[in-house]
Amino acid sequence: MNVLPGLLGAAALLAACAPAPVATQSPTAPVDRAPTVSDPDEYHDRGISAALGEEYFSRLGGGDPYATGMAYPVWLALVERFPAELGGDVAHLAERFGFLVDPARPDLPVGFHLTTDPNTRVPFVVANCQMCHAERLRLVDGDKIVSGLGSVHVRVHAYDEAFVKIARGASLSSDQLVVDATRAARQRDLTWPDGVRMPIVRATVSALRERAEARGVEAGRLAAGLPGRVATIESFALALNAHGAHVPPTTTPGWAKVPDVRGFPWRDTLSWDGVGTGSPVALAAEADFAFGARPEWFETHRHIATSLYLYLKHFDRKLPFPGAVDAALAERGRSVFDATCSKCHGVYAPDGPQPRVRYRERVVPVAFVGTDPARSEAVTPAFVAAANSVPLGHGSTTVAPTGGYVPPVLLDVWARGTYGHVGQWPSIEVMAMRPEQRPRRFWVDLEAPYDVAHLGLHWTEPRVGDSSSHGYVYDGTAPGYSVDGHRFLSDLPADDRRAVLEYLKTL
């Protein structure tokens, strides 16, 4: 996975949030040849296992730094030289784009990884799945970073646009960037040999400019998306267009919230709408292909995709509800849930500390569930044709419109606020309201403690003076963001509704 965002490629399939590529020419390769594939030590074949998959998911990423990463001194130089776009330092970069910072490791945001290029010994920064699939829960007993939980803060499209702006500006100079990168390397005692500095910088600047030109105005349009949302179909279309396809932009982006991967062990597909089907190992790998990893990398590193699939297939997490639960009310709610909700969301049979899950994936038509159709409508005939024409997917994956959305598995559902495929409901309590009673425009406070009482993020009516650095205004009247649909909870009698909400705390 790489350090520039925006393609989120097979996020259309994997619902991942990985960044987009800057293919850097190997300083050891002639300019008329394809870049050499760099093979850092940690990506060598160490076997295949779910444990190794967890490493790729949470620490290492996909590798291939020349295609999906950026030399660390150059990245630091860009962050420091362009504070208006990238913040000026790592702390402000993280705050601006919603990246997590682990106090025990403040030098890089969560989801970023340093790998050493064996050809030059220069450190390259790449990204892993936790850039988007990790979040900090603010609870009474302290903050907790939860792996696999969809980020509600991350703004990957805005991060992407920042590099596009830099590439289009007159201030981006290879000569100056070499000076800045050399200073950053010296300050941090980083390996930065004189003989490779200019080749790496020139290749990076060239790739940034080519990519900015290819993305056109679409990068700016997508940058306006709310925190924790990605336009995965449109982003995948940009990747396809960069390789010769002609997928027109959608009128309304098909926004989707970054999902929790907790339910992936029971899923056949890995997206909100089930648009991508086929080999689960291929689905786990296609994200890397879409945002820059080259075929030759995975020809020699198939163990990465296989291990990542095994990790997702066996993903487990203990996240008990951090408050009191009315056991009798929850038991009543379980009966109501099994009778009215289980056909879509599965059955959770008590079995010790963790429930046994019986779930069969299905697509619920938009006309039936009634939620916003923009994401489903983004899967246009042009997109489908272009996606299915990619040779890498032949015989292993297929893209097809489904006309609906896949109901999620509900383990740890209490911690997943916001709710709905586009995050249109800040809490389960709001989702349980009748559609006509739900707030249409509201302020989501991202820094408030998690609202355990109402099962979701804290929200209020919009107020003058609300700071965008601490939250955002959700406008349910805007195209792609409707708060309507999913009446199933609100149609229950009030007592049954309260019982189901109490039961959901136990999952």
C-alpha positions in Angstrom: 0.0 0.0 0.0 1.3 3.4 -0.8 1.7 6.8 0.7 -0.4 8.9 -1.6 -4.1 8.4 -1.4 -6.9 8.7 -3.9 -7.2 5.6 -6.0 -8.5 3.5 -3.1 -8.7 1.2 -6.0 -10.1 -2.1 -5.1 -11.6 -0.4 -2.1 -14.4 -0.7 -4.5 -13.9 -4.4 -3.9 -12.1 -4.5 -0.6 -13.6 -1.3 0.8 -10.1 -0.4 1.7 -8.7 3.1 2.0 -5.2 2.8 0.8 -3.4 5.6 -0.9 -2.5 6.1 -4.6 0.8 5.4 -6.2 3.8 7.5 -7.1 5.8 5.2 -9.3 9.4 6.2 -8.6 12.0 5.2 -11.2 14.7 3.1 -9.5 17.9 5.1 -9.4 19.7 1.9 -10.5 17.6 1.4 -13.6 18.2 3.1 -17.0 15.6 5.8 -17.8 14.4 3.9 -20.8 13.5 0.8 -18.8 10.6 0.0 -16.4 11.5 0.6 -12.8 13.3 -2.1 -11.0 11.2 -3.9 -8.4 12.6 -3.2 -5.0 12.3 -6.2 -2.6 12.7 -5.1 1.0 13.7 -7.8 3.5 10.4 -7.8 5.5 8.4 -8.8 2.4 10.5 -11.9 1.7 8.5 -15.1 1.9 8.3 -16.2 5.5 5.5 -18.6 4.9 1.7 -18.1 4.8 -0.4 -17.6 7.9 -3.0 -15.3 9.4 -0.4 -14.1 11.9 1.7 -12.8 9.0 -1.4 -11.4 7.4 -1.9 -9.3 10.5 1.6 -7.9 10.0 0.8 -6.9 6.5 -2.5 -5.4 7.5 -1.4 -3.4 10.6 2.3 -2.8 10.2 4.0 -3.6 6.8 1.5 -3.0 4.0 2.1 -4.3 0.5 5.6 -3.2 -0.2 7.1 -2.5 -3.7 8.2 0.9 -2.5 9.3 2.2 -6.0 5.7 1.8 -7.2 3.6 2.5 -4.1 5.8 4.5 -1.8 8.0 7.6 -1.6 11.5 8.1 -0.3 11.2 9.1 3.4 13.5 12.2 3.1 11.5 13.4 0.1 8.2 12.9 1.9 9.4 14.8 4.9 10.7 17.6 2.7 7.3 17.9 1.0 5.5 18.0 4.3 7.8 20.6 5.7 8.1 22.8 2.6 4.4 22.9 1.8 2.7 23.6 5.2 -0.4 25.1 3.6 -1.0 21.8 1.8 0.5 19.2 4.2 0.7 20.9 7.6 4.4 21.5 8.0 5.2 18.6 10.3 3.9 15.2 11.1 1.6 16.3 14.0 -0.2 18.9 11.9 -0.3 16.6 8.9 -2.1 14.0 11.0 -4.5 16.5 12.4 -5.3 17.9 9.0 -6.1 14.6 7.4 -7.5 12.6 10.3 -4.6 10.2 10.7 -4.2 8.6 14.1 -1.0 9.2 16.1 0.2 6.7 18.6 1.8 8.5 21.5 4.3 5.7 21.8 5.4 6.3 18.2 4.8 10.0 17.2 7.3 10.1 14.3 4.7 8.6 11.8 0.9 8.4 11.9 -0.7 5.0 12.4 -0.9 3.2 9.1 2.4 4.5 7.8 5.5 2.2 7.7 9.2 2.7 6.9 10.8 0.1 4.7 14.4 0.0 3.5 15.0 -0.2 -0.2 17.7 -2.8 -0.6 19.0 -1.2 -3.8 19.9 2.1 -2.2 19.4 1.5 1.6 17.2 4.6 1.5 14.1 4.4 3.8 10.8 4.6 1.9 7.4 5.4 3.5 4.5 3.2 2.5 1.1 2.7 4.1 -0.8 -0.2 5.5 -4.5 -0.9 6.0 -4.6 0.8 9.4 -4.4 4.2 7.7 -8.1 3.8 7.3 -9.1 0.7 9.2 -8.2 1.8 12.7 -9.9 4.3 15.0 -9.5 5.7 18.5 -12.5 5.1 20.8 -12.8 7.7 23.5 -14.3 5.8 26.4 -14.7 6.6 30.1 -11.8 4.3 31.1 -9.5 5.9 28.5 -8.8 6.1 24.8 -8.3 2.9 22.9 -7.0 2.5 19.4 -9.0 -0.3 17.8 -7.5 -2.1 14.8 -9.9 -3.0 12.0 -12.5 -0.4 13.0 -13.3 2.0 10.2 -11.8 5.4 10.7 -14.3 8.3 11.2 -11.5 10.9 11.0 -9.5 10.0 7.9 -9.7 12.3 4.9 -7.8 10.4 2.2 -9.2 12.3 -0.7 -8.1 15.6 0.8 -4.6 14.1 1.4 -4.6 13.1 -2.3 -5.6 16.6 -3.4 -2.8 18.2 -1.4 -0.2 16.4 -3.5 -2.1 17.3 -6.7 -2.0 21.0 -5.7 1.7 20.8 -4.9 2.5 19.1 -8.2 0.5 21.8 -10.2 2.2 24.6 -8.4 5.3 26.5 -9.5 7.1 26.0 -6.2 7.8 22.3 -6.8 11.4 22.2 -7.9 13.7 19.1 -8.1 16.7 21.2 -7.2 15.1 22.7 -4.1 13.5 19.4 -3.1 17.0 17.7 -3.1 18.2 20.4 -0.7 15.2 20.0 1.6 15.3 16.2 1.5 19.0 16.2 2.3 18.5 18.5 5.3 15.6 16.3 6.5 17.8 13.2 6.2 20.7 14.8 8.1 18.4 16.0 10.9 17.1 12.5 11.4 20.3 10.6 10.5 18.7 8.9 7.6 20.5 7.0 4.8 20.5 9.4 1.8 23.5 8.6 -0.5 24.6 11.5 -2.7 24.5 9.4 -5.9 20.8 8.6 -5.7 19.4 11.8 -4.4 18.7 13.6 -7.6 17.5 10.5 -9.6 15.0 9.7 -6.8 13.8 13.3 -6.5 13.4 13.9 -10.3 11.5 10.6 -10.7 9.2 11.5 -7.8 8.5 15.0 -9.1 7.9 13.7 -12.6 5.4 11.1 -11.3 3.6 13.6 -9.1 3.1 15.9 -12.1 2.0 13.1 -14.4 -0.5 11.9 -11.8 -1.8 15.4 -11.1 -2.4 15.9 -14.8 -4.2 12.6 -15.1 -6.6 13.2 -12.2 -7.9 16.5 -13.6 -10.6 18.3 -11.5 -11.8 15.0 -10.0 -9.3 15.1 -7.1 -10.7 18.5 -6.0 -14.3 17.3 -6.2 -13.6 14.2 -4.1 -11.5 16.2 -1.6 -14.7 17.8 -0.4 -15.9 14.5 1.0 -16.7 14.2 4.7 -14.2 12.6 7.2 -14.4 8.8 7.2 -15.8 8.6 3.7 -14.4 7.4 0.5 -15.7 7.5 -3.1 -14.3 4.1 -3.9 -16.0 3.5 -7.3 -15.0 6.9 -8.6 -11.4 6.4 -7.3 -11.2 3.0 -9.0 -12.4 4.6 -12.2 -9.6 7.1 -12.0 -7.1 4.2 -11.8 -8.7 2.6 -14.8 -8.7 5.8 -16.8 -5.0 6.2 -16.0 -4.5 3.0 -17.9 -6.5 3.9 -21.0 -10.1 3.4 -19.9 -12.8 6.0 -20.5 -15.1 6.0 -17.5 -17.0 9.3 -17.3 -17.3 10.9 -13.8 -20.5 10.3 -11.9 -22.8 13.3 -11.3 -23.0 12.4 -7.6 -20.1 10.6 -6.0 -21.1 7.2 -4.5 -19.8 8.0 -1.0 -19.4 5.2 1.5 -18.0 5.2 5.0 -14.9 3.3 5.8 -16.1 -0.1 7.1 -15.2 -2.2 10.0 -13.6 -5.4 8.9 -15.0 -7.4 11.9 -17.6 -9.1 9.7 -15.3 -10.1 6.9 -14.9 -13.7 8.1 -18.5 -14.3 7.2 -18.5 -12.3 3.9 -18.1 -13.6 0.3 -17.5 -10.1 -1.0 -15.7 -7.2 0.7 -17.7 -4.1 -0.2 -20.9 -2.3 0.8 -22.7 -3.4 -2.4 -21.1 -6.8 -3.3 -20.0 -5.4 -6.7 -16.8 -7.4 -6.8 -17.0 -11.2 -6.7 -14.5 -14.0 -7.2 -11.4 -15.4 -5.5 -11.2 -14.0 -2.0 -7.4 -14.0 -2.2 -7.6 -12.0 -5.4 -10.1 -9.6 -3.9 -7.7 -9.1 -1.0 -4.8 -8.3 -3.4 -6.6 -6.2 -6.0 -6.4 -3.1 -3.9 -2.6 -3.2 -4.2 -2.8 -3.7 -8.0 -5.3 -0.8 -8.3 -3.1 1.7 -6.6 0.2 0.9 -8.2 1.7 -2.4 -7.2 3.0 -4.1 -10.4 2.1 -7.6 -11.5 5.7 -8.8 -11.2 5.7 -7.9 -7.5 2.8 -10.2 -6.8 4.1 -12.9 -9.0 7.0 -13.3 -6.5 5.0 -12.2 -3.4 1.8 -14.2 -3.6 2.3 -15.1 0.1 1.3 -11.5 1.0 -2.2 -11.6 -0.5 -2.8 -15.1 0.8 -1.7 -14.3 4.3 -3.8 -11.1 4.3 -6.8 -13.1 3.2 -6.3 -15.6 6.0 -6.1 -12.8 8.5 -9.3 -11.2 7.3 -11.0 -14.6 7.2 -10.1 -15.2 10.8 -10.3 -11.7 12.1 -11.3 -11.6 15.7 -11.5 -8.9 18.2 -12.7 -8.6 21.8 -14.5 -5.3 22.2 -17.1 -5.7 25.0 -19.7 -3.0 25.6 -18.2 -0.6 28.2 -21.4 0.0 30.1 -24.2 -1.7 32.0 -26.6 -4.0 30.1 -30.1 -4.9 31.2 -29.8 -8.6 30.7 -33.6 -9.3 30.7 -34.3 -6.5 28.3 -31.5 -7.7 26.0 -32.8 -11.2 26.0 -36.2 -9.9 24.9 -34.4 -7.9 22.3 -32.7 -11.0 21.0 -36.0 -12.6 20.4 -37.3 -9.6 18.5 -34.1 -9.3 16.5 -34.2 -13.0 15.5 -37.8 -12.6 14.4 -37.4 -9.4 12.4 -33.7 -8.6 11.7 -31.9 -11.9 11.4 -32.8 -12.6 7.8 -30.5 -9.8 6.7 -28.0 -9.4 9.5 -27.6 -13.0 10.7 -28.2 -14.9 13.9 -25.9 -14.5 16.9 -26.4 -17.6 19.2 -24.9 -17.3 22.7 -21.9 -19.5 23.1 -19.6 -18.5 25.9 -18.0 -15.1 25.8 -18.5 -14.8 22.0 -21.7 -15.5 20.0 -21.7 -18.0 17.2 -22.6 -16.3 14.0 -24.9 -17.7 11.4 -24.9 -15.3 8.5 -25.4 -15.6 4.7 -24.5 -12.7 2.5 -27.2 -11.2 0.5 -27.9 -7.9 -1.4 -30.9 -6.0 -0.4 -32.3 -3.9 -3.3 -32.2 -0.2 -2.9 -35.9 0.0 -3.6 -36.5 -2.2 -0.6 -34.1 -0.8 2.0 -34.7 2.8 0.8 -31.3 4.2 1.6 -29.4 6.6 -0.7 -28.8 5.1 -4.2 -25.7 7.1 -5.2 -23.2 4.4 -4.3 -25.1 1.7 -6.1 -25.7 4.0 -9.2 -21.9 4.7 -9.4 -21.4 1.2 -10.8 -22.2 2.3 -14.3 -22.0 0.2 -17.5 -18.8 2.1 -18.5 -17.2 1.3 -15.1 -18.2 -2.4 -15.2 -16.8 -2.8 -18.7 -13.6 -1.1 -17.9 -13.1 -3.0 -14.6 -13.7 -6.4 -16.3 -11.3 -5.6 -19.1 -8.3 -5.6 -16.7 -6.3 -8.7 -17.6 -5.2 -9.2 -14.0 -8.7 -10.0 -13.0 -9.6 -12.4 -15.8 -10.6 -15.8 -14.4 -10.4 -14.7 -10.8 -12.7 -11.7 -10.2 -15.7 -10.1 -11.8 -17.4 -6.7 -11.3 -21.1 -6.4 -11.8 -23.8 -4.0 -10.6 -26.0 -5.4 -7.8 -28.6 -2.7 -7.4 -28.5 -2.7 -3.6 -26.4 -3.0 -0.5 -25.1 -5.9 1.7 -26.3 -5.8 5.3 -23.3 -5.9 7.6 -22.5 -8.5 10.2 -23.2 -6.8 13.6 -20.4 -7.9 15.9 -19.1 -4.9 17.8 -21.8 -2.8 16.2 -22.1 -0.6 19.3 -18.7 0.9 18.5 -19.1 1.5 14.8 -20.8 4.9 14.8 -21.5 6.4 12.3 -24.1 4.0 10.7 -25.4 3.2 7.3 -23.4 2.7 4.2 -22.6 6.4 3.9 -22.5 7.0 7.6 -25.8 8.9 7.4 -26.9 8.2 11.0 -24.6 9.3 13.8 -25.9 6.7 16.2 -28.0 3.6 16.3 -30.6 5.6 18.3 -31.0 8.0 15.3 -31.2 5.1 12.9 -34.0 3.7 15.0 -36.0 6.9 14.5 -38.7 7.1 11.9 -37.1 8.7 8.7 -39.3 11.8 8.9 -38.1 12.4 12.5 -34.4 11.9 11.9 -32.2 15.1 11.9 -31.5 16.3 8.4 -28.6 18.6 9.2 -26.4 18.1 12.2 -23.0 18.7 13.7 -20.9 15.6 14.4 -18.3 16.1 17.1 -15.3 13.9 16.4 -13.5 14.8 19.6 -16.3 14.2 22.1 -16.2 10.9 24.1 -18.0 8.1 22.3 -21.7 8.3 23.1 -22.2 4.9 24.8 -25.7 5.8 26.0 -27.0 6.4 22.4 -24.6 4.0 20.6 -22.7 6.3 18.3 -20.9 9.6 17.8 -22.0 12.7 19.7 -24.1 15.0 17.6 -26.0 18.3 18.0 -27.8 20.8 15.9 -25.3 22.9 13.9 -24.0 25.9 15.8 -22.3 29.0 14.7 -18.6 28.8 15.5 -18.3 25.0 15.3 -14.7 24.3 14.4 -14.2 22.0 11.4 -11.0 20.6 13.0 -13.1 19.0 15.7 -16.0 17.8 13.5 -18.2 18.5 10.6 -21.7 19.3 9.5 -23.6 16.4 8.0 -26.2 17.6 5.4 -28.7 14.9 4.7 -30.3 17.0 2.0 -27.1 16.9 -0.1 -27.0 14.4 -3.1 -25.5 11.1 -1.9 -26.1 11.7 1.8 -29.8 11.0 2.3 -30.8 9.9 5.9 -33.9 8.1 4.7 -34.6 4.4 4.4 -34.1 1.4 6.7 -37.4 1.8 8.5 -37.1 -1.7 10.0 -36.2 -0.6 13.6 -38.5 2.4 13.6 -41.5 0.3 12.5 -41.2 -1.8 15.6 -43.3 -1.0 18.7 -41.4 1.3 21.1 -40.8 -1.3 23.7 -39.5 -3.8 21.1 -37.2 -1.1 19.6 -35.7 -0.4 23.0 -35.1 -4.1 23.6 -33.3 -4.5 20.3 -31.0 -1.6 21.0 -30.2 -3.2 24.4 -29.5 -6.5 22.6 -27.1 -4.9 20.1 -24.9 -3.9 23.0 -24.2 -7.6 23.7 -22.9 -8.4 20.2 
